Amino acid sequence: METEITNMVIDLRGRGNVPFNVTIDVINYFKDLFHIMVDKTCEVISTLLAPFDEHDVDNKVVETNMAFNSLKTIFDKFGSEYRIRKLFENHPRFVSPEPIVIGSYHAVEQVVCEGESVVAIVEKPRIAQYVSIKETFLSLTKDSIYLKNLMKEPEIEIGIYSCFQSGSRFRELSANDPQGIVSYIQMFYDGLGLTNPLKAGATKNNSEMFYFTNLSLSPRHNGTLANIHLLAICHTNDIKNKGVLELLLKSKSK
């Protein structure tokens, strides 16, 4: 039951159009419903076994009801946004982002020099958040269903280019390492504009989102949302001078 609740929360959080407070509301609705079911079950057990006036039966009823009531604590770890975030961070398949430096910039700041506050130009690093491709793949391969689909022999018709796996490059790479898992990844990026109802600083805080997909999955799964994985995120202004290529090269080195 705890696994299914976790899967439900992950599915809700994976949908970009579902706010966090809605996820909390859904959990609370299920929690209330589950508590009613547990209370009714305990009530039925007590009623059915009430005619048996035996000490052992009474002890068994108390023991059973306590076991049912202990199930109510399953929802406690999902009761707030903080607990859900900690649940994800502590999950064995969670991949934490790591900061990487993609350059530097100069900013005017108020600093303390010899006991006095002065205005100075300081150099600060340009930071991007990177999610390791290697760690992402290791996390994905812990899922037996994902691994099964990745290892599945592609159905290819000679002379018909139906998917990426139909190409000669994929077959050549697979032939060079028949014992290993061969995966082609495709990287792409998209701009993320933050909405400001006052139209102030419309492009100041825009971000660049980098993603990758595993082209070695079958066409049935290749285009699914679950096969689009976050690679990196940074401010648009941070890569205008350094360029996209340098960020991708830094990502590739990891």
Order of alpha helices (4+ residues) and beta strands (2+ residues): alpha-alpha-alpha-alpha-beta-beta-alpha-alpha-alpha-beta-beta-alpha-beta-alpha-alpha
